[in-house]
């Protein structure tokens, strides 16, 4: 595990080309949702923010192995991240794939409109073909028999790209000290689908450490960085606890 307190660009520049099996990361969205800490509101304008995004995305592409996946969590609360998506999809050698939509039904809501209770994980493959372990993510079928042949299905079905899963609010896996914690079951499915055991997973915005925890549970290696000192210290402790539990 190589997890350090560092700026993402400094960290990425130290990594070798074509050395990472899967990248999953959750960058600042430039919507000011940082509790006053400043990590989501440090840019003067949208142009400056998108320019910064372009730099770390290009570095991610450089270090990612061919035929592997880059997964970036994003939002459509504003058009800014849509522009990020469109610009990133123009990168030479990168191919937009199905986005994953994490849907949930918990937490507060605006009573004047439909509640926005979903987040996106934008996916790009480095090359047209990419690793996908379908057998690792099969789910039980609602229909047990083939309607055309009448034969029973011997396997489950591949999930759609919309996944409904509430967060771990009543378990030790719920992290209340970070505002944008991602669901471990959702992360686990992504990891199992797009990587193999002992592969190296990279997260350059570790935050709460959830990507690392999910990767450790799935038998993967994980490396990454976090620039916020408080988040780095807390997530480091969480990751170390997970590693200790894994070795028991």
PAMIKOL-221469 format. One record per residue (C-alpha): residue number from 1; residue in one letter; x, y, z. Coordinates in steps of 0.02 Angstrom, whole numbers, plus 50000, padded with zeros to 5 digits. Last residue first. Example, Ala and Ser with C-alpha at 12.3 -4.5 7.8 and 13.67 -1.06 7.14 Angstrom:
2
<pt><k>2</k><r>S</r><u>50684</u><v>49947</v><w>50357</w></pt>
<pt><k>1</k><r>A</r><u>50615</u><v>49775</v><w>50390</w></pt>
//
This chain:
248
<pt><k>248</k><r>X</r><u>49660</u><v>49398</v><w>50549</w></pt>
<pt><k>247</k><r>X</r><u>49754</u><v>49475</v><w>50401</w></pt>
<pt><k>246</k><r>X</r><u>49602</u><v>49566</v><w>50330</w></pt>
<pt><k>245</k><r>X</r><u>49559</u><v>49643</v><w>50499</w></pt>
<pt><k>244</k><r>X</r><u>49732</u><v>49719</v><w>50510</w></pt>
<pt><k>243</k><r>X</r><u>49718</u><v>49786</v><w>50333</w></pt>
<pt><k>242</k><r>X</r><u>49548</u><v>49862</v><w>50372</w></pt>
<pt><k>241</k><r>X</r><u>49616</u><v>49947</v><w>50528</w></pt>
<pt><k>240</k><r>X</r><u>49759</u><v>50018</v><w>50426</w></pt>
<pt><k>239</k><r>X</r><u>49637</u><v>50086</v><w>50298</w></pt>
<pt><k>238</k><r>X</r><u>49532</u><v>50173</v><w>50431</w></pt>
<pt><k>237</k><r>X</r><u>49686</u><v>50249</v><w>50513</w></pt>
<pt><k>236</k><r>X</r><u>49748</u><v>50312</v><w>50346</w></pt>
<pt><k>235</k><r>X</r><u>49573</u><v>50380</v><w>50310</w></pt>
<pt><k>234</k><r>X</r><u>49577</u><v>50485</v><w>50468</w></pt>
<pt><k>233</k><r>X</r><u>49752</u><v>50553</v><w>50441</w></pt>
<pt><k>232</k><r>X</r><u>49725</u><v>50590</v><w>50256</w></pt>
<pt><k>231</k><r>X</r><u>49556</u><v>50670</v><w>50285</w></pt>
<pt><k>230</k><r>X</r><u>49630</u><v>50788</v><w>50415</w></pt>
<pt><k>229</k><r>X</r><u>49782</u><v>50828</v><w>50308</w></pt>
<pt><k>228</k><r>X</r><u>49687</u><v>50865</v><w>50148</w></pt>
<pt><k>227</k><r>X</r><u>49797</u><v>50821</v><w>49999</w></pt>
<pt><k>226</k><r>X</r><u>49751</u><v>50637</v><w>49979</w></pt>
<pt><k>225</k><r>X</r><u>49853</u><v>50507</v><w>49885</w></pt>
<pt><k>224</k><r>X</r><u>49845</u><v>50337</v><w>49804</w></pt>
<pt><k>223</k><r>X</r><u>49891</u><v>50154</v><w>49801</w></pt>
<pt><k>222</k><r>X</r><u>49789</u><v>49995</v><w>49813</w></pt>
<pt><k>221</k><r>X</r><u>49828</u><v>49811</v><w>49795</w></pt>
<pt><k>220</k><r>X</r><u>49679</u><v>49699</v><w>49763</w></pt>
<pt><k>219</k><r>X</r><u>49607</u><v>49557</v><w>49866</w></pt>
<pt><k>218</k><r>X</r><u>49425</u><v>49614</v><w>49855</w></pt>
<pt><k>217</k><r>X</r><u>49422</u><v>49668</v><w>50037</w></pt>
<pt><k>216</k><r>X</r><u>49578</u><v>49772</v><w>50008</w></pt>
<pt><k>215</k><r>X</r><u>49501</u><v>49856</v><w>49856</w></pt>
<pt><k>214</k><r>X</r><u>49341</u><v>49900</v><w>49949</w></pt>
<pt><k>213</k><r>X</r><u>49443</u><v>49978</v><w>50091</w></pt>
<pt><k>212</k><r>X</r><u>49553</u><v>50074</v><w>49968</w></pt>
<pt><k>211</k><r>X</r><u>49404</u><v>50143</v><w>49873</w></pt>
<pt><k>210</k><r>X</r><u>49324</u><v>50192</v><w>50039</w></pt>
<pt><k>209</k><r>X</r><u>49475</u><v>50291</v><w>50100</w></pt>
<pt><k>208</k><r>X</r><u>49373</u><v>50438</v><w>50163</w></pt>
<pt><k>207</k><r>X</r><u>49453</u><v>50561</v><w>50042</w></pt>
<pt><k>206</k><r>X</r><u>49565</u><v>50457</v><w>49928</w></pt>
<pt><k>205</k><r>X</r><u>49576</u><v>50584</v><w>49787</w></pt>
<pt><k>204</k><r>X</r><u>49713</u><v>50506</v><w>49680</w></pt>
<pt><k>203</k><r>X</r><u>49639</u><v>50331</v><w>49687</w></pt>
<pt><k>202</k><r>X</r><u>49738</u><v>50192</v><w>49602</w></pt>
<pt><k>201</k><r>X</r><u>49701</u><v>50005</v><w>49600</w></pt>
<pt><k>200</k><r>X</r><u>49842</u><v>49880</v><w>49574</w></pt>
<pt><k>199</k><r>X</r><u>49793</u><v>49703</v><w>49525</w></pt>
<pt><k>198</k><r>X</r><u>49814</u><v>49565</v><w>49656</w></pt>
<pt><k>197</k><r>X</r><u>49646</u><v>49489</v><w>49607</w></pt>
<pt><k>196</k><r>X</r><u>49583</u><v>49548</v><w>49438</w></pt>
<pt><k>195</k><r>X</r><u>49510</u><v>49715</v><w>49386</w></pt>
<pt><k>194</k><r>X</r><u>49360</u><v>49795</v><w>49299</w></pt>
<pt><k>193</k><r>X</r><u>49213</u><v>49693</v><w>49362</w></pt>
<pt><k>192</k><r>X</r><u>49278</u><v>49656</v><w>49537</w></pt>
<pt><k>191</k><r>X</r><u>49327</u><v>49837</v><w>49566</w></pt>
<pt><k>190</k><r>X</r><u>49164</u><v>49909</v><w>49503</w></pt>
<pt><k>189</k><r>X</r><u>49064</u><v>49786</v><w>49609</w></pt>
<pt><k>188</k><r>X</r><u>49167</u><v>49828</v><w>49763</w></pt>
<pt><k>187</k><r>X</r><u>49143</u><v>50015</v><w>49738</w></pt>
<pt><k>186</k><r>X</r><u>48954</u><v>49994</v><w>49736</w></pt>
<pt><k>185</k><r>X</r><u>48958</u><v>49883</v><w>49889</w></pt>
<pt><k>184</k><r>X</r><u>49072</u><v>50007</v><w>49978</w></pt>
<pt><k>183</k><r>X</r><u>48956</u><v>50156</v><w>49950</w></pt>
<pt><k>182</k><r>X</r><u>49047</u><v>50320</v><w>49916</w></pt>
<pt><k>181</k><r>X</r><u>49084</u><v>50449</v><w>50050</w></pt>
<pt><k>180</k><r>X</r><u>49053</u><v>50628</v><w>49993</w></pt>
<pt><k>179</k><r>X</r><u>49041</u><v>50732</v><w>50154</w></pt>
<pt><k>178</k><r>X</r><u>49180</u><v>50648</v><w>50255</w></pt>
<pt><k>177</k><r>X</r><u>49169</u><v>50636</v><w>50445</w></pt>
<pt><k>176</k><r>X</r><u>49015</u><v>50525</v><w>50445</w></pt>
<pt><k>175</k><r>X</r><u>49099</u><v>50370</v><w>50377</w></pt>
<pt><k>174</k><r>X</r><u>48977</u><v>50224</v><w>50372</w></pt>
<pt><k>173</k><r>X</r><u>49070</u><v>50058</v><w>50368</w></pt>
<pt><k>172</k><r>X</r><u>49042</u><v>50032</v><w>50554</w></pt>
<pt><k>171</k><r>X</r><u>48860</u><v>49999</v><w>50514</w></pt>
<pt><k>170</k><r>X</r><u>48695</u><v>50093</v><w>50527</w></pt>
<pt><k>169</k><r>X</r><u>48724</u><v>50223</v><w>50391</w></pt>
<pt><k>168</k><r>X</r><u>48803</u><v>50102</v><w>50267</w></pt>
<pt><k>167</k><r>X</r><u>48739</u><v>50194</v><w>50114</w></pt>
<pt><k>166</k><r>X</r><u>48583</u><v>50147</v><w>50019</w></pt>
<pt><k>165</k><r>X</r><u>48601</u><v>50045</v><w>49860</w></pt>
<pt><k>164</k><r>X</r><u>48514</u><v>50060</v><w>49693</w></pt>
<pt><k>163</k><r>X</r><u>48628</u><v>50022</v><w>49547</w></pt>
<pt><k>162</k><r>X</r><u>48591</u><v>50088</v><w>49372</w></pt>
<pt><k>161</k><r>X</r><u>48715</u><v>50018</v><w>49244</w></pt>
<pt><k>160</k><r>X</r><u>48613</u><v>49859</v><w>49220</w></pt>
<pt><k>159</k><r>X</r><u>48671</u><v>49705</v><w>49314</w></pt>
<pt><k>158</k><r>X</r><u>48736</u><v>49551</v><w>49221</w></pt>
<pt><k>157</k><r>X</r><u>48617</u><v>49405</v><w>49245</w></pt>
<pt><k>156</k><r>X</r><u>48627</u><v>49250</v><w>49354</w></pt>
<pt><k>155</k><r>X</r><u>48678</u><v>49080</v><w>49288</w></pt>
<pt><k>154</k><r>X</r><u>48599</u><v>48911</v><w>49253</w></pt>
<pt><k>153</k><r>X</r><u>48438</u><v>48984</v><w>49185</w></pt>
<pt><k>152</k><r>X</r><u>48296</u><v>48860</v><w>49183</w></pt>
<pt><k>151</k><r>X</r><u>48233</u><v>48806</v><w>49011</w></pt>
<pt><k>150</k><r>X</r><u>48061</u><v>48861</v><w>48949</w></pt>
<pt><k>149</k><r>X</r><u>48134</u><v>48896</v><w>48777</w></pt>
<pt><k>148</k><r>X</r><u>48068</u><v>49071</v><w>48738</w></pt>
<pt><k>147</k><r>X</r><u>48025</u><v>49129</v><w>48914</w></pt>
<pt><k>146</k><r>X</r><u>48195</u><v>49072</v><w>48979</w></pt>
<pt><k>145</k><r>X</r><u>48161</u><v>49020</v><w>49158</w></pt>
<pt><k>144</k><r>X</r><u>48203</u><v>49093</v><w>49329</w></pt>
<pt><k>143</k><r>X</r><u>48140</u><v>49268</v><w>49290</w></pt>
<pt><k>142</k><r>X</r><u>48197</u><v>49392</v><w>49422</w></pt>
<pt><k>141</k><r>X</r><u>48376</u><v>49335</v><w>49393</w></pt>
<pt><k>140</k><r>X</r><u>48499</u><v>49331</v><w>49536</w></pt>
<pt><k>139</k><r>X</r><u>48651</u><v>49444</v><w>49510</w></pt>
<pt><k>138</k><r>X</r><u>48812</u><v>49417</v><w>49412</w></pt>
<pt><k>137</k><r>X</r><u>48959</u><v>49527</v><w>49460</w></pt>
<pt><k>136</k><r>X</r><u>49110</u><v>49413</v><w>49462</w></pt>
<pt><k>135</k><r>X</r><u>49057</u><v>49313</v><w>49309</w></pt>
<pt><k>134</k><r>X</r><u>49055</u><v>49470</v><w>49203</w></pt>
<pt><k>133</k><r>X</r><u>49239</u><v>49503</v><w>49232</w></pt>
<pt><k>132</k><r>X</r><u>49262</u><v>49648</v><w>49111</w></pt>
<pt><k>131</k><r>X</r><u>49436</u><v>49691</v><w>49046</w></pt>
<pt><k>130</k><r>X</r><u>49434</u><v>49816</v><w>48904</w></pt>
<pt><k>129</k><r>X</r><u>49423</u><v>49827</v><w>48715</w></pt>
<pt><k>128</k><r>X</r><u>49412</u><v>49995</v><w>48626</w></pt>
<pt><k>127</k><r>X</r><u>49574</u><v>50058</v><w>48701</w></pt>
<pt><k>126</k><r>X</r><u>49605</u><v>50142</v><w>48868</w></pt>
<pt><k>125</k><r>X</r><u>49428</u><v>50124</v><w>48932</w></pt>
<pt><k>124</k><r>X</r><u>49326</u><v>50271</v><w>48997</w></pt>
<pt><k>123</k><r>X</r><u>49195</u><v>50265</v><w>49134</w></pt>
<pt><k>122</k><r>X</r><u>49096</u><v>50405</v><w>49217</w></pt>
<pt><k>121</k><r>X</r><u>49033</u><v>50359</v><w>49390</w></pt>
<pt><k>120</k><r>X</r><u>48874</u><v>50458</v><w>49418</w></pt>
<pt><k>119</k><r>X</r><u>48777</u><v>50499</v><w>49575</w></pt>
<pt><k>118</k><r>X</r><u>48596</u><v>50478</v><w>49625</w></pt>
<pt><k>117</k><r>X</r><u>48467</u><v>50547</v><w>49745</w></pt>
<pt><k>116</k><r>X</r><u>48409</u><v>50711</v><w>49669</w></pt>
<pt><k>115</k><r>X</r><u>48239</u><v>50729</v><w>49753</w></pt>
<pt><k>114</k><r>X</r><u>48096</u><v>50779</v><w>49639</w></pt>
<pt><k>113</k><r>X</r><u>48047</u><v>50960</v><w>49671</w></pt>
<pt><k>112</k><r>X</r><u>47983</u><v>51082</v><w>49804</w></pt>
<pt><k>111</k><r>X</r><u>48007</u><v>50967</v><w>49953</w></pt>
<pt><k>110</k><r>X</r><u>48197</u><v>50972</v><w>49940</w></pt>
<pt><k>109</k><r>X</r><u>48270</u><v>50816</v><w>50019</w></pt>
<pt><k>108</k><r>X</r><u>48361</u><v>50752</v><w>50172</w></pt>
<pt><k>107</k><r>X</r><u>48447</u><v>50582</v><w>50180</w></pt>
<pt><k>106</k><r>X</r><u>48401</u><v>50414</v><w>50105</w></pt>
<pt><k>105</k><r>X</r><u>48343</u><v>50339</v><w>49942</w></pt>
<pt><k>104</k><r>X</r><u>48495</u><v>50289</v><w>49841</w></pt>
<pt><k>103</k><r>X</r><u>48545</u><v>50276</v><w>49658</w></pt>
<pt><k>102</k><r>X</r><u>48723</u><v>50247</v><w>49597</w></pt>
<pt><k>101</k><r>X</r><u>48727</u><v>50275</v><w>49409</w></pt>
<pt><k>100</k><r>X</r><u>48868</u><v>50189</v><w>49316</w></pt>
<pt><k>99</k><r>X</r><u>48915</u><v>50266</v><w>49149</w></pt>
<pt><k>98</k><r>X</r><u>48929</u><v>50149</v><w>49001</w></pt>
<pt><k>97</k><r>X</r><u>49093</u><v>50170</v><w>48907</w></pt>
<pt><k>96</k><r>X</r><u>49183</u><v>50322</v><w>48835</w></pt>
<pt><k>95</k><r>X</r><u>49339</u><v>50271</v><w>48737</w></pt>
<pt><k>94</k><r>X</r><u>49513</u><v>50337</v><w>48773</w></pt>
<pt><k>93</k><r>X</r><u>49651</u><v>50320</v><w>48643</w></pt>
<pt><k>92</k><r>X</r><u>49655</u><v>50505</v><w>48601</w></pt>
<pt><k>91</k><r>X</r><u>49563</u><v>50607</v><w>48731</w></pt>
<pt><k>90</k><r>X</r><u>49398</u><v>50676</v><w>48665</w></pt>
<pt><k>89</k><r>X</r><u>49295</u><v>50591</v><w>48802</w></pt>
<pt><k>88</k><r>X</r><u>49387</u><v>50695</v><w>48930</w></pt>
<pt><k>87</k><r>X</r><u>49320</u><v>50856</v><w>48853</w></pt>
<pt><k>86</k><r>X</r><u>49140</u><v>50795</v><w>48852</w></pt>
<pt><k>85</k><r>X</r><u>49147</u><v>50732</v><w>49030</w></pt>
<pt><k>84</k><r>X</r><u>49228</u><v>50890</v><w>49096</w></pt>
<pt><k>83</k><r>X</r><u>49095</u><v>50993</v><w>49006</w></pt>
<pt><k>82</k><r>X</r><u>48963</u><v>50886</v><w>49094</w></pt>
<pt><k>81</k><r>X</r><u>49057</u><v>50922</v><w>49255</w></pt>
<pt><k>80</k><r>X</r><u>49032</u><v>51107</v><w>49233</w></pt>
<pt><k>79</k><r>X</r><u>48850</u><v>51096</v><w>49182</w></pt>
<pt><k>78</k><r>X</r><u>48794</u><v>51098</v><w>49363</w></pt>
<pt><k>77</k><r>X</r><u>48708</u><v>50968</v><w>49472</w></pt>
<pt><k>76</k><r>X</r><u>48767</u><v>50844</v><w>49341</w></pt>
<pt><k>75</k><r>X</r><u>48890</u><v>50759</v><w>49455</w></pt>
<pt><k>74</k><r>X</r><u>49049</u><v>50657</v><w>49445</w></pt>
<pt><k>73</k><r>X</r><u>49142</u><v>50501</v><w>49502</w></pt>
<pt><k>72</k><r>X</r><u>49285</u><v>50457</v><w>49386</w></pt>
<pt><k>71</k><r>X</r><u>49319</u><v>50279</v><w>49326</w></pt>
<pt><k>70</k><r>X</r><u>49468</u><v>50246</v><w>49213</w></pt>
<pt><k>69</k><r>X</r><u>49466</u><v>50069</v><w>49145</w></pt>
<pt><k>68</k><r>X</r><u>49592</u><v>49947</v><w>49072</w></pt>
<pt><k>67</k><r>X</r><u>49628</u><v>49892</v><w>48894</w></pt>
<pt><k>66</k><r>X</r><u>49802</u><v>49973</v><w>48897</w></pt>
<pt><k>65</k><r>X</r><u>49875</u><v>50004</v><w>49071</w></pt>
<pt><k>64</k><r>X</r><u>49839</u><v>50169</v><w>49157</w></pt>
<pt><k>63</k><r>X</r><u>49990</u><v>50280</v><w>49199</w></pt>
<pt><k>62</k><r>X</r><u>49974</u><v>50396</v><w>49049</w></pt>
<pt><k>61</k><r>X</r><u>49784</u><v>50404</v><w>49054</w></pt>
<pt><k>60</k><r>X</r><u>49791</u><v>50458</v><w>49236</w></pt>
<pt><k>59</k><r>X</r><u>49917</u><v>50592</v><w>49190</w></pt>
<pt><k>58</k><r>X</r><u>49800</u><v>50658</v><w>49057</w></pt>
<pt><k>57</k><r>X</r><u>49658</u><v>50660</v><w>49183</w></pt>
<pt><k>56</k><r>X</r><u>49766</u><v>50755</v><w>49308</w></pt>
<pt><k>55</k><r>X</r><u>49804</u><v>50895</v><w>49187</w></pt>
<pt><k>54</k><r>X</r><u>49632</u><v>50908</v><w>49108</w></pt>
<pt><k>53</k><r>X</r><u>49553</u><v>50927</v><w>49280</w></pt>
<pt><k>52</k><r>X</r><u>49663</u><v>51079</v><w>49316</w></pt>
<pt><k>51</k><r>X</r><u>49609</u><v>51159</v><w>49152</w></pt>
<pt><k>50</k><r>X</r><u>49428</u><v>51120</v><w>49195</w></pt>
<pt><k>49</k><r>X</r><u>49446</u><v>51212</v><w>49361</w></pt>
<pt><k>48</k><r>X</r><u>49529</u><v>51364</v><w>49283</w></pt>
<pt><k>47</k><r>X</r><u>49393</u><v>51376</v><w>49151</w></pt>
<pt><k>46</k><r>X</r><u>49257</u><v>51358</v><w>49282</w></pt>
<pt><k>45</k><r>X</r><u>49317</u><v>51506</v><w>49383</w></pt>
<pt><k>44</k><r>X</r><u>49434</u><v>51565</v><w>49522</w></pt>
<pt><k>43</k><r>X</r><u>49478</u><v>51390</v><w>49580</w></pt>
<pt><k>42</k><r>X</r><u>49497</u><v>51338</v><w>49763</w></pt>
<pt><k>41</k><r>X</r><u>49313</u><v>51298</v><w>49795</w></pt>
<pt><k>40</k><r>X</r><u>49307</u><v>51110</v><w>49821</w></pt>
<pt><k>39</k><r>X</r><u>49464</u><v>51096</v><w>49930</w></pt>
<pt><k>38</k><r>X</r><u>49418</u><v>51254</v><w>50026</w></pt>
<pt><k>37</k><r>X</r><u>49384</u><v>51184</v><w>50200</w></pt>
<pt><k>36</k><r>X</r><u>49220</u><v>51280</v><w>50214</w></pt>
<pt><k>35</k><r>X</r><u>49114</u><v>51124</v><w>50230</w></pt>
<pt><k>34</k><r>X</r><u>49176</u><v>51059</v><w>50063</w></pt>
<pt><k>33</k><r>X</r><u>49027</u><v>51067</v><w>49946</w></pt>
<pt><k>32</k><r>X</r><u>49076</u><v>51223</v><w>49849</w></pt>
<pt><k>31</k><r>X</r><u>49013</u><v>51157</v><w>49681</w></pt>
<pt><k>30</k><r>X</r><u>49185</u><v>51138</v><w>49600</w></pt>
<pt><k>29</k><r>X</r><u>49164</u><v>50948</v><w>49587</w></pt>
<pt><k>28</k><r>X</r><u>49316</u><v>50896</v><w>49688</w></pt>
<pt><k>27</k><r>X</r><u>49380</u><v>50728</v><w>49624</w></pt>
<pt><k>26</k><r>X</r><u>49312</u><v>50553</v><w>49661</w></pt>
<pt><k>25</k><r>X</r><u>49432</u><v>50421</v><w>49597</w></pt>
<pt><k>24</k><r>X</r><u>49436</u><v>50245</v><w>49527</w></pt>
<pt><k>23</k><r>X</r><u>49586</u><v>50197</v><w>49420</w></pt>
<pt><k>22</k><r>X</r><u>49614</u><v>50017</v><w>49369</w></pt>
<pt><k>21</k><r>X</r><u>49765</u><v>49911</v><w>49320</w></pt>
<pt><k>20</k><r>X</r><u>49902</u><v>50042</v><w>49346</w></pt>
<pt><k>19</k><r>X</r><u>50079</u><v>50033</v><w>49275</w></pt>
<pt><k>18</k><r>X</r><u>50059</u><v>50094</v><w>49095</w></pt>
<pt><k>17</k><r>X</r><u>50183</u><v>50239</v><w>49121</w></pt>
<pt><k>16</k><r>X</r><u>50272</u><v>50239</v><w>49288</w></pt>
<pt><k>15</k><r>X</r><u>50211</u><v>50342</v><w>49436</w></pt>
<pt><k>14</k><r>X</r><u>50307</u><v>50493</v><w>49505</w></pt>
<pt><k>13</k><r>X</r><u>50209</u><v>50616</v><w>49397</w></pt>
<pt><k>12</k><r>X</r><u>50047</u><v>50551</v><w>49473</w></pt>
<pt><k>11</k><r>X</r><u>50096</u><v>50600</v><w>49650</w></pt>
<pt><k>10</k><r>X</r><u>50145</u><v>50778</v><w>49605</w></pt>
<pt><k>9</k><r>X</r><u>49984</u><v>50798</v><w>49506</w></pt>
<pt><k>8</k><r>X</r><u>49877</u><v>50728</v><w>49648</w></pt>
<pt><k>7</k><r>X</r><u>49947</u><v>50843</v><w>49781</w></pt>
<pt><k>6</k><r>X</r><u>50014</u><v>50735</v><w>49921</w></pt>
<pt><k>5</k><r>X</r><u>49980</u><v>50649</v><w>50086</w></pt>
<pt><k>4</k><r>X</r><u>50034</u><v>50472</v><w>50046</w></pt>
<pt><k>3</k><r>X</r><u>49961</u><v>50299</v><w>50017</w></pt>
<pt><k>2</k><r>X</r><u>50074</u><v>50164</v><w>49945</w></pt>
<pt><k>1</k><r>X</r><u>50000</u><v>50000</v><w>50000</w></pt>
//
